[in-house]
């Protein structure tokens, strides 16, 4: 069962890439499985930063390729700021 | 004035009559550019848009705002911008609130939302006499020329 946070992230991605939430598996690769291009990718990053008041450094962006990666990335940031 | 037209032309690929920025009047680090464009009653587009009722086409206001967005990209990535890459527009979310008329001075504020080497998201507001004429958010790509 996905957490509320995972649902929020999936919804955010779904709105940008215009693919229904139920078709976005946590480990679906944005680029190879969901057809995300570099412009959609920066939209996802910008929306994520705005919603959660975070800054994702440019060098980290290519590592974030799935909803699961976003969840893991946020967990790491939370750990670092504790 | 912070940047004159020559400086702007050294950054933007557009030229008259398709250059829609006269000067940059304010810069905030790598976050914000404020640019100005005076709308001359003799602008080429007024002949047809519309005869006897001149209004600046919304698409050209968007173009002016997109050009200001490129200046924000230049602030963040001067080395790439100085190599004159190709800028291509991916997506625009816009809202038009008041018409722009002959002799108006458009003040365009463009703010960095997210910029990387290959793409940018920039938020813009165009105002005339302090009143918002249009708002637009741009998603654009940058392709380095070989």
Backbone of each chain as ProteinMPNN parsed JSONL, in Angstrom:
{"seq_chain_A": "XXXXXXXXXXXXXXXXXXXXXXXXXXXXXXXXXXXXXXXXXXXXXXXXXXXXXXXXXXXXXXXXXXXXXXXXXXXXXXXXXX", "coords_chain_A": {"N_chain_A": [[0.86, -1.2, 0.0], [0.752, 2.118, -0.999], [2.314, 4.945, 0.605], [0.957, 8.079, 1.882], [2.65, 10.099, 1.114], [4.044, 8.994, -1.02], [1.901, 8.753, -2.758], [1.319, 11.461, -3.175], [3.616, 12.315, -4.528], [3.47, 10.72, -6.805], [1.116, 11.703, -7.89], [1.859, 14.324, -8.471], [3.836, 13.901, -10.426], [2.256, 12.623, -12.318], [0.478, 14.653, -13.134], [2.192, 16.342, -14.506], [3.406, 14.795, -16.536], [1.245, 13.822, -17.764], [0.126, 11.249, -17.579], [-1.936, 8.697, -16.342], [-2.175, 8.256, -12.769], [-2.329, 5.589, -11.864], [-0.895, 4.216, -13.689], [1.702, 4.732, -13.201], [4.202, 3.182, -11.937], [6.088, 2.702, -8.874], [8.747, 2.105, -9.449], [9.009, 2.659, -12.122], [10.835, 3.771, -14.858], [11.379, 7.132, -15.545], [12.311, 8.043, -18.013], [12.814, 5.852, -19.825], [10.584, 4.184, -19.5], [8.333, 5.819, -19.221], [8.467, 7.822, -21.04], [9.457, 10.383, -20.547], [10.935, 13.513, -21.297], [13.827, 15.777, -21.38], [12.797, 18.279, -20.815], [10.342, 17.839, -19.566], [11.383, 16.56, -17.389], [12.757, 18.578, -16.005], [10.609, 20.104, -15.317], [9.311, 18.407, -13.517], [11.224, 18.34, -11.469], [11.277, 21.082, -10.766], [8.648, 21.446, -9.872], [8.579, 19.68, -7.746], [10.544, 20.783, -6.055], [9.31, 23.214, -5.466], [6.941, 22.439, -4.162], [7.864, 21.049, -1.901], [9.717, 22.697, -0.833], [12.498, 22.443, -1.328], [15.869, 22.195, -2.571], [17.173, 20.744, -5.35], [20.297, 19.822, -6.235], [21.947, 20.438, -9.383], [23.626, 18.389, -10.281], [22.544, 16.15, -9.136], [20.184, 15.627, -10.405], [20.128, 13.873, -12.747], [20.219, 11.411, -11.474], [17.778, 10.932, -10.457], [15.282, 9.097, -11.372], [12.945, 7.736, -11.05], [9.776, 7.428, -9.287], [10.32, 6.212, -6.887], [13.022, 6.829, -6.557], [12.761, 9.566, -6.042], [11.474, 9.487, -3.571], [13.408, 8.162, -2.012], [15.486, 9.988, -2.252], [14.507, 12.199, -0.891], [14.292, 11.15, 1.656], [16.994, 10.86, 2.272], [17.794, 13.534, 2.333], [16.323, 14.429, 4.512], [17.535, 12.924, 6.511], [20.089, 14.008, 6.477], [19.607, 16.582, 7.372], [18.877, 16.258, 9.961]], "CA_chain_A": [[0.0, 0.0, 0.0], [1.612, 3.298, -1.029], [2.108, 5.95, 1.647], [0.383, 9.325, 1.366], [3.726, 10.854, 0.472], [4.263, 8.376, -2.342], [0.742, 9.141, -3.586], [1.498, 12.876, -3.54], [4.673, 12.402, -5.552], [2.942, 10.112, -8.032], [0.128, 12.639, -8.437], [2.611, 15.457, -9.03], [4.45, 13.43, -11.683], [1.16, 12.327, -13.232], [-0.044, 15.915, -13.694], [3.164, 16.942, -15.442], [3.665, 13.966, -17.726], [-0.07, 13.509, -18.344], [-0.113, 9.803, -17.57], [-2.706, 8.425, -15.119], [-1.385, 7.829, -11.604], [-2.29, 4.127, -11.722], [0.063, 3.648, -14.647], [3.065, 5.124, -12.817], [4.719, 2.304, -10.871], [7.15, 3.397, -8.133], [10.077, 1.899, -10.043], [8.975, 2.913, -13.572], [11.847, 4.76, -15.234], [10.73, 8.273, -16.213], [12.777, 8.254, -19.388], [12.649, 4.692, -20.705], [9.25, 3.569, -19.37], [7.219, 6.779, -19.228], [8.634, 8.764, -22.16], [9.773, 11.748, -20.086], [12.124, 14.121, -21.924], [14.569, 16.638, -20.447], [11.967, 19.421, -20.404], [9.394, 17.336, -18.56], [12.173, 16.231, -16.192], [13.019, 19.801, -15.206], [9.306, 20.5, -14.74], [9.09, 17.571, -12.325], [12.145, 18.814, -10.432], [10.843, 22.412, -10.313], [7.401, 21.289, -9.114], [8.941, 19.008, -6.494], [11.245, 21.78, -5.223], [8.341, 24.224, -5.003], [5.98, 21.839, -3.226], [8.49, 20.601, -0.653], [10.696, 23.723, -0.42], [13.829, 21.835, -1.362], [16.63, 22.48, -3.787], [17.894, 19.567, -5.827], [21.446, 20.286, -7.024], [21.893, 20.01, -10.78], [24.332, 17.117, -10.5], [21.73, 15.042, -8.621], [18.969, 15.441, -11.208], [20.138, 12.662, -13.583], [20.084, 10.196, -10.658], [16.374, 10.788, -10.042], [14.635, 8.582, -12.59], [11.689, 7.057, -10.723], [9.111, 7.942, -8.077], [11.048, 5.65, -5.738], [14.228, 7.643, -6.391], [12.378, 10.833, -5.385], [11.216, 9.173, -2.153], [14.7, 7.877, -1.365], [16.27, 11.222, -2.223], [13.965, 13.04, 0.18], [14.683, 10.54, 2.939], [18.403, 11.196, 2.502], [17.883, 14.948, 2.72], [15.808, 14.535, 5.885], [18.559, 12.38, 7.418], [21.203, 14.958, 6.527], [19.244, 17.805, 8.096], [18.579, 15.94, 11.366]], "C_chain_A": [[0.895, 1.249, 0.0], [1.292, 4.273, 0.09], [1.459, 7.186, 1.03], [1.422, 10.13, 0.606], [4.005, 10.314, -0.931], [3.121, 8.739, -3.293], [0.868, 10.583, -4.078], [2.505, 13.033, -4.672], [4.153, 11.857, -6.885], [1.937, 11.046, -8.7], [0.816, 13.821, -9.118], [3.221, 15.077, -10.385], [3.366, 13.212, -12.736], [0.634, 13.591, -13.911], [0.903, 16.49, -14.744], [3.309, 16.098, -16.7], [2.378, 13.488, -18.397], [-0.259, 12.015, -18.583], [-0.862, 9.499, -16.272], [-1.838, 7.852, -13.999], [-1.228, 6.308, -11.546], [-1.306, 3.478, -12.695], [1.513, 4.014, -14.319], [3.508, 4.256, -11.641], [5.876, 3.016, -10.176], [8.53, 3.254, -8.785], [10.064, 2.064, -11.576], [9.959, 4.035, -13.9], [11.179, 5.893, -16.034], [11.072, 8.302, -17.704], [12.471, 7.053, -20.295], [11.249, 4.083, -20.65], [8.107, 4.566, -19.584], [7.38, 7.872, -20.285], [8.894, 10.204, -21.745], [11.007, 12.263, -20.833], [12.759, 15.11, -20.94], [13.73, 17.828, -19.977], [10.938, 19.015, -19.357], [10.143, 17.037, -17.251], [12.418, 17.477, -15.35], [11.72, 20.345, -14.62], [9.015, 19.711, -13.463], [9.958, 18.083, -11.172], [11.665, 20.153, -9.871], [9.58, 22.312, -9.457], [7.679, 20.668, -7.748], [9.62, 19.995, -5.532], [10.254, 22.785, -4.629], [7.433, 23.65, -3.922], [6.621, 21.538, -1.87], [9.598, 21.535, -0.17], [12.095, 23.144, -0.273], [14.575, 22.37, -2.576], [17.398, 21.217, -4.142], [19.07, 20.059, -6.674], [21.434, 19.669, -8.426], [22.539, 18.635, -10.994], [23.537, 15.909, -9.998], [20.555, 14.706, -9.536], [19.014, 14.167, -12.064], [19.958, 11.36, -12.791], [18.623, 9.929, -10.293], [15.557, 10.394, -11.264], [13.324, 7.869, -12.32], [11.045, 7.752, -9.514], [9.857, 7.456, -6.83], [12.339, 6.455, -5.483], [13.902, 8.954, -5.675], [12.161, 10.589, -3.891], [12.527, 8.948, -1.401], [15.518, 9.154, -1.209], [15.815, 12.111, -1.067], [14.343, 12.483, 1.554], [16.118, 10.908, 3.287], [18.563, 12.645, 2.952], [17.422, 15.122, 4.168], [16.845, 14.035, 6.892], [19.683, 13.389, 7.596], [20.881, 16.188, 7.385], [18.912, 17.539, 9.562], [19.806, 16.241, 12.237]], "O_chain_A": [[1.711, 1.418, 0.906], [0.134, 4.414, 0.482], [1.414, 7.327, -0.192], [1.122, 10.759, -0.408], [4.178, 11.07, -1.887], [3.341, 8.999, -4.476], [0.569, 10.89, -5.232], [2.286, 13.771, -5.633], [4.365, 12.45, -7.943], [1.909, 11.167, -9.924], [0.41, 14.259, -10.195], [3.132, 15.829, -11.355], [3.538, 13.572, -13.901], [0.376, 13.596, -15.115], [0.465, 17.053, -15.747], [3.331, 16.632, -17.809], [2.407, 12.843, -19.445], [-0.733, 11.584, -19.634], [-0.472, 9.986, -15.21], [-0.908, 7.082, -14.236], [-0.155, 5.795, -11.227], [-0.935, 2.316, -12.527], [2.434, 3.658, -15.053], [3.217, 4.569, -10.486], [6.568, 3.83, -10.789], [9.369, 4.149, -8.692], [11.009, 1.65, -12.247], [9.92, 5.108, -13.298], [10.515, 5.657, -17.044], [10.209, 8.557, -18.543], [11.937, 7.216, -21.392], [10.776, 3.528, -21.641], [7.04, 4.195, -20.073], [6.524, 8.748, -20.409], [8.592, 11.136, -22.49], [11.996, 11.547, -20.984], [12.29, 15.263, -19.812], [13.927, 18.328, -18.869], [10.69, 19.739, -18.393], [9.612, 17.233, -16.158], [12.301, 17.437, -14.125], [11.723, 20.97, -13.559], [8.54, 20.26, -12.469], [9.486, 18.237, -10.046], [11.643, 20.349, -8.656], [9.452, 23.001, -8.445], [7.103, 21.066, -6.735], [9.303, 20.032, -4.343], [10.343, 23.155, -3.458], [7.186, 24.288, -2.898], [6.006, 21.744, -0.824], [10.324, 21.219, 0.772], [12.772, 23.321, 0.74], [13.973, 22.929, -3.493], [18.169, 20.692, -3.34], [18.855, 20.656, -7.729], [20.979, 18.543, -8.627], [22.057, 17.826, -11.787], [23.82, 14.775, -10.387], [19.993, 13.614, -9.447], [18.022, 13.439, -12.106], [19.59, 10.331, -13.358], [18.277, 8.826, -9.87], [15.188, 11.236, -12.083], [12.653, 7.438, -13.258], [11.679, 8.548, -8.822], [10.005, 8.19, -5.853], [12.694, 6.724, -4.335], [14.659, 9.405, -4.815], [12.601, 11.375, -3.052], [12.731, 9.47, -0.305], [16.156, 9.379, -0.18], [16.633, 12.699, -0.36], [14.667, 13.226, 2.481], [16.43, 11.226, 4.435], [19.363, 12.946, 3.837], [18.033, 15.853, 4.947], [17.024, 14.613, 7.964], [20.171, 13.605, 8.705], [21.759, 16.755, 8.035], [18.69, 18.477, 10.327], [19.765, 16.043, 13.451]]}, "seq_chain_B": "XXXXXXXXXXXXXXXXXXXXXXXXXXXXXXXXXXXXXXXXXXXXXXXXXXXXXXXXXXXXXXXXXXXXXXXXXXXXXXXXXXXXXXXXXXXXXXXXXXXXXXXXXXXXXXXXXXXXXXXXXXXXXXXXXXXXXXXXXXXXXXXXXX", "coords_chain_B": {"N_chain_B": [[19.906, 52.283, -16.531], [21.037, 48.965, -16.982], [21.852, 46.984, -18.785], [22.424, 47.71, -22.159], [21.011, 47.843, -25.531], [22.915, 46.728, -27.209], [24.392, 45.016, -25.586], [22.331, 43.255, -24.93], [21.828, 42.181, -27.445], [24.114, 40.771, -27.772], [23.613, 38.536, -26.366], [21.036, 37.481, -26.985], [19.598, 35.675, -29.74], [17.742, 36.824, -31.411], [16.76, 39.444, -33.695], [15.935, 42.855, -34.76], [13.027, 43.078, -36.773], [12.238, 41.552, -34.627], [13.172, 41.595, -32.103], [12.446, 42.064, -28.836], [13.163, 43.532, -26.585], [14.28, 46.457, -25.084], [16.011, 47.409, -23.125], [17.784, 46.369, -20.145], [16.843, 46.883, -16.888], [17.143, 46.142, -14.302], [18.86, 43.785, -12.259], [18.991, 40.852, -10.344], [21.25, 39.199, -8.764], [21.652, 35.832, -9.748], [19.047, 35.399, -10.157], [16.927, 37.072, -11.061], [15.669, 39.152, -13.682], [14.867, 42.374, -14.831], [13.308, 43.829, -17.502], [12.812, 46.276, -20.143], [10.502, 47.372, -22.623], [9.66, 49.616, -25.058], [6.671, 50.366, -26.675], [6.396, 51.251, -29.76], [4.32, 53.384, -31.711], [4.666, 52.895, -34.389], [5.284, 50.213, -34.713], [5.717, 47.188, -36.535], [3.656, 45.294, -36.435], [1.271, 46.537, -35.86], [-0.025, 47.387, -38.12], [-1.603, 45.334, -39.075], [-2.852, 44.33, -36.86], [-4.859, 45.724, -34.916], [-6.334, 46.911, -37.957], [-6.965, 50.269, -37.479], [-7.422, 49.808, -34.829], [-5.144, 49.418, -32.9], [-3.464, 46.848, -31.209], [-1.103, 45.177, -29.23], [-0.102, 41.999, -30.304], [-0.866, 39.11, -28.379], [0.815, 36.884, -28.603], [3.209, 38.028, -29.276], [3.806, 39.485, -27.043], [4.246, 37.384, -25.324], [6.532, 36.42, -26.605], [8.33, 38.507, -26.032], [8.515, 38.163, -23.285], [9.587, 35.618, -23.206], [12.069, 36.115, -24.347], [13.19, 37.67, -22.345], [13.406, 35.715, -20.446], [15.484, 34.19, -21.469], [17.58, 35.863, -20.892], [17.724, 35.561, -18.154], [18.602, 32.959, -18.08], [21.147, 33.361, -19.128], [22.344, 34.756, -17.01], [22.635, 32.717, -15.167], [24.042, 30.72, -16.498], [26.483, 31.692, -17.904], [28.709, 30.876, -19.457], [27.781, 28.879, -21.191], [25.725, 30.285, -22.477], [27.169, 32.305, -23.728], [28.306, 30.94, -25.784], [26.416, 30.873, -27.66], [24.029, 29.028, -27.876], [21.269, 26.986, -29.154], [18.053, 27.992, -28.35], [15.116, 26.504, -27.389], [11.597, 26.532, -27.212], [9.574, 24.85, -24.91], [7.206, 24.702, -23.4], [4.486, 26.765, -22.475], [2.757, 28.433, -19.989], [0.214, 30.606, -19.784], [-1.345, 33.799, -19.06], [-3.487, 36.364, -19.904], [-4.122, 39.685, -19.082], [-4.522, 42.493, -19.388], [-4.762, 44.615, -22.309], [-1.94, 45.498, -24.428], [-0.885, 48.56, -25.639], [-0.201, 51.052, -28.26], [2.603, 53.153, -27.508], [2.828, 52.266, -24.923], [4.893, 51.349, -22.157], [6.434, 48.441, -21.566], [7.167, 46.576, -18.755], [9.064, 43.928, -17.916], [9.337, 41.296, -15.736], [11.405, 38.679, -14.959], [11.866, 35.589, -13.449], [14.046, 33.209, -12.068], [13.186, 29.878, -11.805], [14.025, 27.201, -12.032], [17.067, 26.253, -13.311], [19.148, 24.505, -15.489], [22.054, 23.1, -17.169], [20.911, 22.247, -19.56], [18.23, 22.931, -19.678], [15.417, 25.043, -18.704], [13.254, 26.619, -16.285], [11.273, 29.344, -16.07], [9.668, 32.064, -14.539], [7.464, 34.673, -15.393], [6.357, 38.124, -15.394], [4.534, 40.605, -17.032], [4.234, 44.057, -16.987], [2.361, 47.102, -17.308], [2.527, 50.424, -16.567], [2.511, 49.653, -13.895], [0.434, 47.902, -13.773], [-0.62, 44.561, -14.171], [-0.132, 43.034, -17.236], [0.257, 40.584, -18.429], [0.945, 37.175, -17.47], [3.329, 34.586, -17.39], [4.676, 31.286, -17.52], [7.592, 29.68, -18.463], [8.928, 26.787, -19.99], [11.881, 25.722, -21.188], [14.331, 24.525, -23.554], [17.873, 23.954, -24.042], [20.19, 23.732, -26.524], [23.41, 22.919, -27.207], [25.428, 24.275, -29.742], [27.312, 22.529, -32.092]], "CA_chain_B": [[20.067, 51.131, -17.433], [22.125, 48.063, -16.62], [22.321, 46.469, -20.082], [21.822, 48.371, -23.311], [20.573, 46.922, -26.584], [24.066, 45.996, -27.757], [24.657, 43.91, -24.658], [21.224, 42.29, -25.075], [22.014, 41.493, -28.732], [25.248, 39.841, -27.65], [23.096, 37.332, -25.691], [19.869, 36.93, -27.682], [19.763, 35.465, -31.182], [16.735, 37.579, -32.18], [17.101, 40.785, -34.181], [14.801, 43.643, -35.197], [11.972, 43.603, -35.887], [11.755, 40.506, -33.721], [13.829, 41.736, -30.8], [11.411, 42.755, -28.073], [13.667, 44.113, -25.34], [15.094, 47.653, -25.328], [17.069, 47.539, -22.115], [17.598, 45.702, -18.848], [16.91, 47.964, -15.894], [17.48, 45.621, -12.965], [19.29, 42.386, -12.182], [19.18, 40.405, -8.962], [22.126, 38.022, -8.745], [21.296, 34.978, -10.892], [17.647, 35.048, -9.891], [15.868, 37.909, -11.635], [15.978, 40.224, -14.639], [13.736, 43.238, -15.195], [13.606, 44.425, -18.799], [11.813, 47.249, -20.61], [10.275, 47.491, -24.059], [8.713, 50.677, -25.429], [5.877, 49.955, -27.834], [6.302, 52.383, -30.694], [3.096, 53.311, -32.535], [5.009, 52.432, -35.74], [5.663, 48.792, -34.72], [5.236, 46.56, -37.777], [2.466, 44.44, -36.28], [0.034, 47.305, -35.686], [-0.711, 47.545, -39.407], [-2.603, 44.292, -39.286], [-3.41, 43.834, -35.589], [-5.816, 45.537, -36.002], [-6.487, 48.195, -38.638], [-7.805, 51.225, -36.753], [-7.543, 49.419, -33.417], [-3.855, 48.757, -32.648], [-3.241, 46.116, -29.956], [0.044, 44.278, -29.375], [-0.535, 40.596, -30.254], [-0.451, 38.381, -27.174], [1.941, 35.98, -28.886], [4.453, 38.814, -29.285], [4.09, 39.781, -25.638], [4.862, 36.14, -24.835], [7.876, 36.386, -27.162], [9.139, 39.439, -25.242], [8.728, 37.542, -21.973], [10.509, 34.486, -23.436], [13.412, 36.678, -24.551], [13.687, 38.061, -21.012], [13.765, 34.455, -19.774], [16.827, 33.8, -21.934], [18.549, 36.687, -20.148], [17.891, 34.916, -16.843], [19.477, 31.801, -18.323], [22.508, 33.904, -19.29], [22.882, 35.071, -15.681], [22.968, 31.463, -14.467], [24.969, 29.88, -17.28], [27.083, 32.604, -18.894], [29.64, 30.212, -20.389], [26.983, 28.213, -22.239], [25.002, 31.323, -23.239], [28.127, 33.033, -24.571], [28.62, 30.111, -26.957], [25.243, 31.013, -28.545], [23.312, 27.773, -28.13], [19.896, 27.13, -29.664], [17.033, 27.952, -27.304], [13.831, 26.081, -27.942], [10.516, 26.647, -26.252], [8.883, 23.578, -24.73], [5.86, 24.82, -22.837], [4.14, 28.085, -21.927], [1.466, 28.565, -19.296], [0.09, 32.063, -19.796], [-2.612, 34.435, -18.706], [-3.478, 37.749, -20.376], [-5.035, 40.416, -18.21], [-4.901, 43.776, -20.001], [-4.098, 44.767, -23.605], [-0.787, 46.408, -24.554], [-1.27, 49.501, -26.694], [0.885, 51.94, -28.707], [3.223, 54.058, -26.524], [2.997, 51.644, -23.604], [6.206, 50.835, -21.75], [6.229, 47.152, -20.883], [8.225, 46.192, -17.818], [8.975, 42.46, -17.795], [10.137, 40.715, -14.648], [11.59, 37.234, -15.178], [12.48, 35.016, -12.25], [14.562, 31.839, -12.176], [12.568, 28.842, -10.976], [15.032, 26.136, -12.055], [17.866, 26.296, -14.542], [20.271, 23.579, -15.58], [22.789, 23.316, -18.423], [20.155, 21.884, -20.762], [16.812, 23.309, -19.629], [15.1, 26.087, -17.735], [11.879, 27.002, -15.965], [11.342, 30.757, -15.677], [8.367, 32.676, -14.329], [7.534, 36.076, -15.825], [5.183, 39.004, -15.321], [4.673, 41.832, -17.823], [3.371, 45.109, -16.423], [2.337, 48.429, -17.93], [2.102, 51.383, -15.521], [2.294, 48.93, -12.639], [-0.702, 46.985, -13.875], [-0.195, 43.332, -14.839], [-0.704, 42.802, -18.573], [0.286, 39.132, -18.678], [1.826, 36.325, -16.66], [3.648, 33.368, -18.14], [5.785, 30.434, -17.074], [8.209, 29.042, -19.624], [9.853, 25.654, -19.886], [12.619, 25.76, -22.446], [15.523, 23.692, -23.641], [19.068, 24.59, -24.593], [21.019, 22.768, -27.239], [24.684, 23.518, -27.593], [25.763, 24.107, -31.149], [28.642, 21.903, -32.244]], "C_chain_B": [[21.261, 50.287, -16.984], [22.727, 47.442, -17.878], [21.632, 47.247, -21.195], [21.522, 47.342, -24.4], [21.737, 46.113, -27.157], [24.414, 44.803, -26.879], [23.583, 42.816, -24.822], [21.4, 41.493, -26.372], [23.215, 40.54, -28.692], [24.799, 38.526, -27.001], [21.991, 36.671, -26.52], [20.151, 36.722, -29.167], [18.799, 36.303, -32.026], [17.267, 38.96, -32.574], [15.833, 41.514, -34.603], [14.31, 43.123, -36.547], [11.438, 42.586, -34.896], [12.514, 40.487, -32.393], [12.912, 42.606, -29.945], [11.885, 43.217, -26.694], [14.536, 45.314, -25.709], [16.269, 47.735, -24.368], [16.735, 46.68, -20.896], [17.804, 46.758, -17.775], [17.234, 47.463, -14.485], [17.875, 44.153, -13.067], [19.443, 42.043, -10.711], [19.945, 39.096, -8.998], [21.83, 37.141, -9.959], [19.829, 34.564, -10.811], [16.628, 35.817, -10.716], [16.426, 38.93, -12.608], [14.71, 41.05, -14.807], [14.132, 44.0, -16.454], [12.481, 45.374, -19.209], [11.713, 47.215, -22.128], [9.259, 48.604, -24.284], [7.979, 50.238, -26.69], [5.616, 51.182, -28.707], [5.002, 52.264, -31.506], [3.379, 52.816, -33.956], [5.458, 50.962, -35.788], [4.982, 48.091, -35.897], [3.895, 45.836, -37.613], [1.162, 45.227, -36.141], [-0.728, 47.492, -36.999], [-1.845, 46.541, -39.57], [-3.324, 43.871, -38.022], [-3.78, 45.004, -34.696], [-5.962, 46.883, -36.693], [-7.461, 49.113, -37.886], [-7.957, 50.928, -35.272], [-6.277, 48.688, -32.989], [-3.733, 48.149, -31.244], [-2.039, 45.211, -30.183], [-0.443, 42.83, -29.308], [-0.002, 39.89, -29.0], [0.746, 37.476, -27.418], [3.263, 36.744, -28.893], [4.817, 39.281, -27.869], [4.757, 38.555, -24.996], [6.305, 36.04, -25.346], [8.816, 37.307, -26.361], [9.481, 38.829, -23.879], [9.69, 36.352, -22.097], [11.931, 35.004, -23.639], [14.017, 37.127, -23.216], [14.109, 36.818, -20.219], [15.153, 33.978, -20.199], [17.89, 34.615, -21.19], [18.776, 36.134, -18.738], [18.803, 33.69, -16.99], [20.932, 32.261, -18.43], [23.14, 34.207, -17.92], [23.384, 33.808, -14.976], [24.067, 30.683, -15.172], [25.679, 30.726, -18.338], [28.001, 31.907, -19.896], [28.885, 29.547, -21.53], [26.298, 29.269, -23.114], [25.946, 32.083, -24.168], [28.542, 32.251, -25.81], [27.446, 30.07, -27.944], [24.588, 29.673, -28.892], [21.97, 28.056, -28.804], [18.941, 27.012, -28.479], [15.73, 27.495, -27.944], [12.76, 26.013, -26.846], [9.77, 25.322, -26.156], [7.441, 23.757, -24.314], [5.673, 26.238, -22.301], [2.793, 27.97, -21.234], [1.245, 30.062, -19.152], [-1.314, 32.534, -19.448], [-2.507, 35.894, -19.153], [-4.535, 38.538, -19.614], [-5.465, 41.769, -18.772], [-4.159, 43.927, -21.325], [-2.905, 45.724, -23.537], [-1.004, 47.24, -25.814], [-0.073, 50.353, -27.124], [1.273, 52.928, -27.604], [3.284, 53.489, -25.112], [4.47, 51.297, -23.388], [5.964, 49.54, -20.995], [7.439, 46.891, -19.988], [8.049, 44.695, -17.555], [9.925, 41.982, -16.702], [10.21, 39.215, -14.88], [12.385, 36.666, -14.013], [12.852, 33.553, -12.477], [13.795, 30.905, -11.237], [13.518, 27.656, -10.884], [15.77, 26.208, -13.386], [19.008, 25.299, -14.433], [21.005, 23.87, -16.897], [21.871, 23.181, -19.635], [18.694, 22.335, -20.766], [16.572, 24.394, -18.582], [13.604, 26.2, -17.509], [11.96, 28.425, -15.415], [9.917, 31.312, -15.599], [8.449, 34.168, -14.663], [6.211, 36.81, -15.588], [5.486, 40.233, -16.175], [3.697, 42.86, -17.27], [3.46, 46.374, -17.283], [1.769, 49.384, -16.887], [1.748, 50.666, -14.217], [1.167, 47.921, -12.674], [-0.27, 45.746, -14.663], [-0.919, 43.155, -16.18], [-0.763, 41.305, -18.873], [1.222, 38.46, -17.683], [2.123, 35.095, -17.496], [4.79, 32.612, -17.467], [6.287, 29.654, -18.281], [9.034, 27.834, -19.199], [10.569, 25.605, -21.225], [13.868, 24.892, -22.371], [16.672, 24.461, -24.269], [19.891, 23.508, -25.269], [22.298, 23.463, -27.677], [24.934, 23.269, -29.072], [27.184, 23.563, -31.269], [29.556, 22.802, -33.071]], "O_chain_B": [[22.33, 50.803, -16.656], [23.947, 47.378, -18.028], [20.413, 47.423, -21.181], [21.744, 46.143, -24.226], [21.567, 44.956, -27.542], [24.695, 43.713, -27.377], [23.888, 41.624, -24.848], [21.156, 40.287, -26.404], [23.304, 39.612, -29.496], [25.509, 37.522, -27.071], [22.004, 35.459, -26.732], [20.868, 37.513, -29.78], [19.017, 36.474, -33.226], [18.099, 39.551, -31.886], [14.784, 40.895, -34.785], [15.131, 42.759, -37.389], [10.328, 42.728, -34.383], [12.496, 39.496, -31.663], [12.636, 43.754, -30.294], [11.097, 43.283, -25.751], [15.426, 45.202, -26.551], [17.382, 48.087, -24.758], [15.584, 46.321, -20.653], [18.824, 47.446, -17.759], [17.555, 48.248, -13.593], [17.309, 43.388, -13.848], [19.958, 42.839, -9.926], [19.377, 38.029, -9.229], [21.763, 37.643, -11.081], [19.43, 33.521, -11.328], [15.57, 35.279, -11.043], [17.499, 39.496, -12.4], [13.612, 40.502, -14.912], [15.137, 44.712, -16.484], [11.361, 45.295, -18.704], [12.713, 47.05, -22.827], [8.14, 48.55, -23.772], [8.598, 49.792, -27.655], [4.75, 52.013, -28.428], [4.633, 51.171, -31.935], [2.468, 52.371, -34.653], [5.965, 50.517, -36.818], [3.824, 48.365, -36.213], [3.098, 45.777, -38.55], [0.076, 44.664, -36.284], [-1.936, 47.729, -36.99], [-2.9, 46.851, -40.124], [-4.306, 43.132, -38.09], [-3.036, 45.265, -33.751], [-5.732, 47.914, -36.061], [-8.626, 48.77, -37.687], [-8.557, 51.714, -34.539], [-6.311, 47.483, -32.74], [-3.879, 48.839, -30.235], [-1.955, 44.545, -31.214], [-1.128, 42.462, -28.354], [1.157, 40.057, -28.619], [1.597, 37.317, -26.543], [4.31, 36.188, -28.561], [5.993, 39.449, -27.546], [5.71, 38.684, -24.227], [7.197, 35.624, -24.606], [9.948, 36.935, -26.054], [10.602, 38.968, -23.39], [10.505, 36.109, -21.207], [12.889, 34.399, -23.157], [15.218, 36.976, -22.992], [15.049, 36.866, -19.425], [15.905, 33.432, -19.391], [18.972, 34.108, -20.895], [19.877, 36.225, -18.195], [19.655, 33.425, -16.142], [21.834, 31.624, -17.886], [24.323, 33.945, -17.704], [24.405, 33.821, -14.289], [24.915, 30.063, -14.53], [25.496, 30.502, -19.534], [28.064, 32.307, -21.059], [29.289, 29.634, -22.689], [26.294, 29.159, -24.34], [25.559, 32.462, -25.274], [29.063, 32.821, -26.769], [27.475, 29.334, -28.93], [24.594, 29.244, -30.045], [21.587, 29.209, -28.997], [19.01, 26.058, -27.705], [15.3, 28.063, -28.949], [12.984, 25.518, -25.741], [9.381, 24.739, -27.168], [6.552, 23.061, -24.805], [6.597, 26.829, -21.743], [1.82, 27.478, -21.805], [2.016, 30.728, -18.461], [-2.298, 31.799, -19.526], [-1.541, 36.579, -18.815], [-5.688, 38.12, -19.511], [-6.628, 42.154, -18.652], [-3.044, 43.425, -21.463], [-2.865, 46.634, -22.709], [-1.268, 46.715, -26.896], [0.95, 50.378, -26.44], [0.43, 53.457, -26.88], [3.748, 54.168, -24.196], [5.192, 50.99, -24.337], [5.365, 49.537, -19.92], [8.585, 46.979, -20.427], [7.02, 44.258, -17.041], [11.131, 42.226, -16.738], [9.178, 38.553, -14.985], [13.434, 37.19, -13.641], [12.065, 32.771, -13.01], [13.762, 31.12, -10.025], [13.789, 27.158, -9.792], [15.154, 26.221, -14.451], [19.73, 25.251, -13.437], [20.623, 24.772, -17.642], [22.024, 23.905, -20.619], [17.994, 22.14, -21.759], [17.4, 24.632, -17.702], [12.796, 25.924, -18.396], [12.633, 28.676, -14.416], [9.084, 31.065, -16.471], [9.395, 34.845, -14.261], [5.129, 36.223, -15.581], [6.556, 40.83, -16.06], [2.508, 42.589, -17.102], [4.489, 46.666, -17.893], [0.664, 49.18, -16.384], [0.797, 51.038, -13.53], [0.965, 47.171, -11.719], [0.373, 45.868, -15.706], [-2.148, 43.13, -16.243], [-1.712, 40.821, -19.491], [2.143, 39.069, -17.138], [1.259, 34.617, -18.231], [5.726, 33.201, -16.927], [5.509, 29.052, -19.02], [9.738, 27.86, -18.189], [9.936, 25.464, -22.271], [14.38, 24.576, -21.297], [16.475, 25.477, -24.936], [20.24, 22.498, -24.658], [22.275, 24.452, -28.411], [24.679, 22.179, -29.582], [28.12, 24.06, -30.642], [30.713, 22.455, -33.31]]}, "name": "protein", "num_of_chains": 2, "seq": "XXXXXXXXXXXXXXXXXXXXXXXXXXXXXXXXXXXXXXXXXXXXXXXXXXXXXXXXXXXXXXXXXXXXXXXXXXXXXXXXXXXXXXXXXXXXXXXXXXXXXXXXXXXXXXXXXXXXXXXXXXXXXXXXXXXXXXXXXXXXXXXXXXXXXXXXXXXXXXXXXXXXXXXXXXXXXXXXXXXXXXXXXXXXXXXXXXXXXXXXXXXXXXXXXXXXXXXXXXXXXXXXXXXX"}
